Amino acid sequence: MNQFADPEFLQEGYGTEDGLAIRIQAQQWFSRSHRNRFDELTRDAMTVWQPNASLNIGAGTGA
């Protein structure tokens, strides 16, 4: 079983606000890049395709 499909593992790591904050901080410290790659890809795609509308499906932290 994948550990990220294990409810006990997820509860231990993400079950409290402190645990979640630690995970978020670790991700920020150890990520390869501090730039937002999704924003860059979105900007590039919008430049190429020039759509009339876009749909935000709610992925991410809301930042």
N, CA, C and O atoms as CSV, one atom per row, in Angstrom:
chain,resi,resn,atom,element,x,y,z
A,1,MET,N,N,0.844,-1.184,0.000
A,1,MET,CA,C,0.000,0.000,0.000
A,1,MET,C,C,0.891,1.250,0.000
A,1,MET,O,O,1.891,1.307,0.716
A,2,ASN,N,N,0.532,2.211,-0.780
A,2,ASN,CA,C,1.211,3.508,-0.808
A,2,ASN,C,C,0.972,4.213,0.519
A,2,ASN,O,O,-0.158,4.257,1.006
A,3,GLN,N,N,2.034,4.767,1.107
A,3,GLN,CA,C,1.882,5.423,2.413
A,3,GLN,C,C,0.912,6.595,2.360
A,3,GLN,O,O,0.281,6.917,3.367
A,4,PHE,N,N,0.782,7.236,1.207
A,4,PHE,CA,C,-0.132,8.376,1.097
A,4,PHE,C,C,-1.589,7.947,0.918
A,4,PHE,O,O,-2.486,8.786,0.831
A,5,ALA,N,N,-1.812,6.648,0.866
A,5,ALA,CA,C,-3.170,6.108,0.874
A,5,ALA,C,C,-3.486,5.477,2.228
A,5,ALA,O,O,-4.571,4.930,2.425
A,6,ASP,N,N,-2.539,5.557,3.154
A,6,ASP,CA,C,-2.686,4.975,4.482
A,6,ASP,C,C,-3.234,6.024,5.448
A,6,ASP,O,O,-2.531,6.981,5.771
A,7,PRO,N,N,-4.471,5.866,5.915
A,7,PRO,CA,C,-5.075,6.876,6.800
A,7,PRO,C,C,-4.272,7.155,8.062
A,7,PRO,O,O,-4.225,8.299,8.514
A,8,GLU,N,N,-3.639,6.139,8.639
A,8,GLU,CA,C,-2.848,6.351,9.859
A,8,GLU,C,C,-1.622,7.218,9.578
A,8,GLU,O,O,-1.289,8.106,10.364
A,9,PHE,N,N,-0.957,6.960,8.463
A,9,PHE,CA,C,0.197,7.768,8.079
A,9,PHE,C,C,-0.215,9.218,7.855
A,9,PHE,O,O,0.454,10.135,8.329
A,10,LEU,N,N,-1.298,9.424,7.146
A,10,LEU,CA,C,-1.767,10.782,6.866
A,10,LEU,C,C,-2.203,11.498,8.135
A,10,LEU,O,O,-1.938,12.689,8.297
A,11,GLN,N,N,-2.866,10.785,9.033
A,11,GLN,CA,C,-3.299,11.386,10.296
A,11,GLN,C,C,-2.093,11.835,11.112
A,11,GLN,O,O,-2.103,12.909,11.715
A,12,GLU,N,N,-1.052,11.000,11.125
A,12,GLU,CA,C,0.150,11.333,11.886
A,12,GLU,C,C,0.849,12.574,11.319
A,12,GLU,O,O,1.281,13.444,12.075
A,13,GLY,N,N,0.959,12.655,10.000
A,13,GLY,CA,C,1.698,13.742,9.380
A,13,GLY,C,C,0.912,15.017,9.176
A,13,GLY,O,O,1.471,16.113,9.227
A,14,TYR,N,N,-0.383,14.880,8.944
A,14,TYR,CA,C,-1.188,16.033,8.563
A,14,TYR,C,C,-2.382,16.270,9.478
A,14,TYR,O,O,-3.180,17.173,9.227
A,15,GLY,N,N,-2.517,15.480,10.528
A,15,GLY,CA,C,-3.717,15.501,11.352
A,15,GLY,C,C,-3.872,16.675,12.284
A,15,GLY,O,O,-4.950,16.888,12.839
A,16,THR,N,N,-2.817,17.441,12.466
A,16,THR,CA,C,-2.907,18.627,13.317
A,16,THR,C,C,-2.427,19.833,12.522
A,16,THR,O,O,-1.730,19.687,11.518
A,17,GLU,N,N,-2.799,21.009,12.971
A,17,GLU,CA,C,-2.337,22.221,12.282
A,17,GLU,C,C,-0.819,22.334,12.358
A,17,GLU,O,O,-0.182,22.760,11.394
A,18,ASP,N,N,-0.232,21.955,13.493
A,18,ASP,CA,C,1.224,22.002,13.621
A,18,ASP,C,C,1.895,21.034,12.643
A,18,ASP,O,O,2.880,21.385,11.994
A,19,GLY,N,N,1.364,19.833,12.543
A,19,GLY,CA,C,1.928,18.848,11.619
A,19,GLY,C,C,1.843,19.314,10.185
A,19,GLY,O,O,2.793,19.159,9.418
A,20,LEU,N,N,0.712,19.884,9.819
A,20,LEU,CA,C,0.538,20.385,8.462
A,20,LEU,C,C,1.476,21.560,8.207
A,20,LEU,O,O,2.077,21.647,7.136
A,21,ALA,N,N,1.610,22.461,9.171
A,21,ALA,CA,C,2.502,23.617,9.012
A,21,ALA,C,C,3.948,23.161,8.815
A,21,ALA,O,O,4.681,23.736,8.011
A,22,ILE,N,N,4.354,22.127,9.552
A,22,ILE,CA,C,5.713,21.604,9.401
A,22,ILE,C,C,5.905,21.034,8.002
A,22,ILE,O,O,6.939,21.257,7.373
A,23,ARG,N,N,4.914,20.303,7.518
A,23,ARG,CA,C,5.010,19.730,6.166
A,23,ARG,C,C,5.098,20.830,5.110
A,23,ARG,O,O,5.902,20.736,4.183
A,24,ILE,N,N,4.282,21.863,5.246
A,24,ILE,CA,C,4.297,22.974,4.283
A,24,ILE,C,C,5.650,23.674,4.319
A,24,ILE,O,O,6.222,23.974,3.271
A,25,GLN,N,N,6.169,23.937,5.525
A,25,GLN,CA,C,7.449,24.612,5.653
A,25,GLN,C,C,8.587,23.772,5.057
A,25,GLN,O,O,9.466,24.309,4.383
A,26,ALA,N,N,8.571,22.474,5.301
A,26,ALA,CA,C,9.601,21.599,4.733
A,26,ALA,C,C,9.535,21.615,3.213
A,26,ALA,O,O,10.574,21.644,2.553
A,27,GLN,N,N,8.350,21.598,2.655
A,27,GLN,CA,C,8.198,21.643,1.200
A,27,GLN,C,C,8.778,22.938,0.652
A,27,GLN,O,O,9.452,22.932,-0.378
A,28,GLN,N,N,8.520,24.040,1.329
A,28,GLN,CA,C,9.049,25.326,0.874
A,28,GLN,C,C,10.574,25.356,0.962
A,28,GLN,O,O,11.234,25.858,0.052
A,29,TRP,N,N,11.137,24.828,2.039
A,29,TRP,CA,C,12.591,24.844,2.210
A,29,TRP,C,C,13.308,23.969,1.204
A,29,TRP,O,O,14.370,24.337,0.701
A,30,PHE,N,N,12.729,22.799,0.901
A,30,PHE,CA,C,13.438,21.820,0.100
A,30,PHE,C,C,12.980,21.723,-1.351
A,30,PHE,O,O,13.456,20.866,-2.096
A,31,SER,N,N,12.077,22.580,-1.749
A,31,SER,CA,C,11.658,22.538,-3.150
A,31,SER,C,C,12.817,23.020,-4.022
A,31,SER,O,O,13.645,23.815,-3.577
A,32,ARG,N,N,12.869,22.553,-5.224
A,32,ARG,CA,C,13.960,22.905,-6.126
A,32,ARG,C,C,13.940,24.378,-6.508
A,32,ARG,O,O,14.986,24.990,-6.727
A,33,SER,N,N,12.763,24.926,-6.582
A,33,SER,CA,C,12.645,26.297,-7.054
A,33,SER,C,C,11.622,27.038,-6.203
A,33,SER,O,O,10.605,26.467,-5.808
A,34,HIS,N,N,11.888,28.294,-5.924
A,34,HIS,CA,C,10.942,29.092,-5.159
A,34,HIS,C,C,9.928,29.794,-6.059
A,34,HIS,O,O,9.007,30.446,-5.569
A,35,ARG,N,N,10.095,29.663,-7.348
A,35,ARG,CA,C,9.118,30.266,-8.251
A,35,ARG,C,C,7.933,29.317,-8.396
A,35,ARG,O,O,8.057,28.114,-8.165
A,36,ASN,N,N,6.815,29.855,-8.771
A,36,ASN,CA,C,5.611,29.052,-8.921
A,36,ASN,C,C,5.530,28.549,-10.360
A,36,ASN,O,O,5.127,29.281,-11.265
A,37,ARG,N,N,5.916,27.302,-10.556
A,37,ARG,CA,C,5.964,26.720,-11.904
A,37,ARG,C,C,4.577,26.680,-12.543
A,37,ARG,O,O,4.451,26.870,-13.753
A,38,PHE,N,N,3.541,26.435,-11.750
A,38,PHE,CA,C,2.194,26.395,-12.309
A,38,PHE,C,C,1.821,27.755,-12.897
A,38,PHE,O,O,1.246,27.823,-13.983
A,39,ASP,N,N,2.142,28.828,-12.191
A,39,ASP,CA,C,1.852,30.164,-12.713
A,39,ASP,C,C,2.589,30.415,-14.019
A,39,ASP,O,O,2.036,31.001,-14.950
A,40,GLU,N,N,3.842,29.969,-14.087
A,40,GLU,CA,C,4.612,30.146,-15.321
A,40,GLU,C,C,3.987,29.377,-16.485
A,40,GLU,O,O,3.851,29.910,-17.586
A,41,LEU,N,N,3.609,28.126,-16.234
A,41,LEU,CA,C,2.990,27.322,-17.293
A,41,LEU,C,C,1.659,27.915,-17.737
A,41,LEU,O,O,1.351,27.944,-18.929
A,42,THR,N,N,0.876,28.386,-16.774
A,42,THR,CA,C,-0.416,28.997,-17.102
A,42,THR,C,C,-0.218,30.241,-17.956
A,42,THR,O,O,-0.899,30.425,-18.964
A,43,ARG,N,N,0.715,31.090,-17.549
A,43,ARG,CA,C,0.990,32.307,-18.317
A,43,ARG,C,C,1.421,31.960,-19.736
A,43,ARG,O,O,0.951,32.569,-20.696
A,44,ASP,N,N,2.316,30.982,-19.870
A,44,ASP,CA,C,2.792,30.580,-21.190
A,44,ASP,C,C,1.658,30.028,-22.045
A,44,ASP,O,O,1.552,30.353,-23.227
A,45,ALA,N,N,0.816,29.198,-21.451
A,45,ALA,CA,C,-0.310,28.613,-22.192
A,45,ALA,C,C,-1.294,29.697,-22.635
A,45,ALA,O,O,-1.798,29.659,-23.758
A,46,MET,N,N,-1.563,30.654,-21.764
A,46,MET,CA,C,-2.499,31.730,-22.106
A,46,MET,C,C,-1.941,32.585,-23.251
A,46,MET,O,O,-2.699,33.090,-24.079
A,47,THR,N,N,-0.628,32.743,-23.293
A,47,THR,CA,C,0.006,33.516,-24.357
A,47,THR,C,C,-0.119,32.799,-25.695
A,47,THR,O,O,-0.390,33.421,-26.722
A,48,VAL,N,N,0.079,31.495,-25.672
A,48,VAL,CA,C,0.036,30.716,-26.909
A,48,VAL,C,C,-1.391,30.543,-27.412
A,48,VAL,O,O,-1.655,30.772,-28.592
A,49,TRP,N,N,-2.316,30.144,-26.540
A,49,TRP,CA,C,-3.667,29.808,-26.978
A,49,TRP,C,C,-4.633,30.984,-26.975
A,49,TRP,O,O,-5.609,30.968,-27.725
A,50,GLN,N,N,-4.398,31.981,-26.173
A,50,GLN,CA,C,-5.241,33.166,-26.055
A,50,GLN,C,C,-6.734,32.813,-25.927
A,50,GLN,O,O,-7.541,33.199,-26.772
A,51,PRO,N,N,-7.089,32.080,-24.870
A,51,PRO,CA,C,-8.498,31.687,-24.693
A,51,PRO,C,C,-9.367,32.884,-24.297
A,51,PRO,O,O,-8.867,33.900,-23.812
A,52,ASN,N,N,-10.660,32.743,-24.512
A,52,ASN,CA,C,-11.617,33.776,-24.118
A,52,ASN,C,C,-12.003,33.643,-22.652
A,52,ASN,O,O,-12.478,34.606,-22.050
A,53,ALA,N,N,-11.805,32.463,-22.069
A,53,ALA,CA,C,-12.163,32.219,-20.668
A,53,ALA,C,C,-11.259,31.127,-20.111
A,53,ALA,O,O,-10.640,30.374,-20.863
A,54,SER,N,N,-11.193,31.049,-18.794
A,54,SER,CA,C,-10.447,29.975,-18.146
A,54,SER,C,C,-11.264,29.461,-16.968
A,54,SER,O,O,-12.147,30.155,-16.464
A,55,LEU,N,N,-10.963,28.241,-16.533
A,55,LEU,CA,C,-11.678,27.615,-15.428
A,55,LEU,C,C,-10.693,27.225,-14.346
A,55,LEU,O,O,-9.748,26.484,-14.615
A,56,ASN,N,N,-10.892,27.708,-13.125
A,56,ASN,CA,C,-10.085,27.336,-11.970
A,56,ASN,C,C,-10.824,26.212,-11.266
A,56,ASN,O,O,-11.948,26.402,-10.799
A,57,ILE,N,N,-10.195,25.033,-11.186
A,57,ILE,CA,C,-10.873,23.890,-10.580
A,57,ILE,C,C,-10.571,23.730,-9.102
A,57,ILE,O,O,-10.937,22.720,-8.501
A,58,GLY,N,N,-9.902,24.720,-8.504
A,58,GLY,CA,C,-9.709,24.726,-7.067
A,58,GLY,C,C,-8.545,23.901,-6.568
A,58,GLY,O,O,-8.536,23.510,-5.400
A,59,ALA,N,N,-7.563,23.621,-7.406
A,59,ALA,CA,C,-6.405,22.861,-6.944
A,59,ALA,C,C,-5.438,23.777,-6.215
A,59,ALA,O,O,-5.268,24.934,-6.601
A,60,GLY,N,N,-4.813,23.280,-5.180
A,60,GLY,CA,C,-3.789,24.037,-4.491
A,60,GLY,C,C,-4.253,24.639,-3.181
A,60,GLY,O,O,-5.316,24.303,-2.660
A,61,THR,N,N,-3.428,25.538,-2.661
A,61,THR,CA,C,-3.652,26.108,-1.337
A,61,THR,C,C,-4.477,27.381,-1.359
A,61,THR,O,O,-4.874,27.878,-0.305
A,62,GLY,N,N,-4.740,27.913,-2.531
A,62,GLY,CA,C,-5.469,29.167,-2.621
A,62,GLY,C,C,-4.564,30.362,-2.760
A,62,GLY,O,O,-5.038,31.487,-2.915
A,63,ALA,N,N,-3.255,30.133,-2.706
A,63,ALA,CA,C,-2.302,31.237,-2.851
A,63,ALA,C,C,-2.408,31.828,-4.233
A,63,ALA,O,O,-1.688,32.772,-4.557
